Amino acid sequence: MQYKKLLKEYVMKKSQFLDLPDGETVKTKYLGVEEIPNKFDGGETTVIRYHLEVNGKEFLWDRANRDLAKQMINLDIGQEIFISRKGKKNKTKYLVEKA
């Protein structure tokens, strides 16, 4: 299974966007947030772009999930957090906890 770790690390190094698969948890630092046009509908709606740091690298994480936004309201910029994902597509639930 060492190859899976290698491939996952490679993807993280090459991407500016955070990838959080179903069933996984990531420890990250909350750097900020902004509202941006949704690229999947030509900008007719907006999504929230979270700026997060994982292992010293900044990642962008675009999400329209209102429950996630409600949890993030309780956090301060610069705070270390755990983000967990359960489910896929419109069944996805996120859990945010202070580290």
Helices and strands as residue ranges (DSSP letters): H 2-14, E 25-37, E 46-54, E 57-63, H 66-72, E 80-86, G 89-91, E 93-98
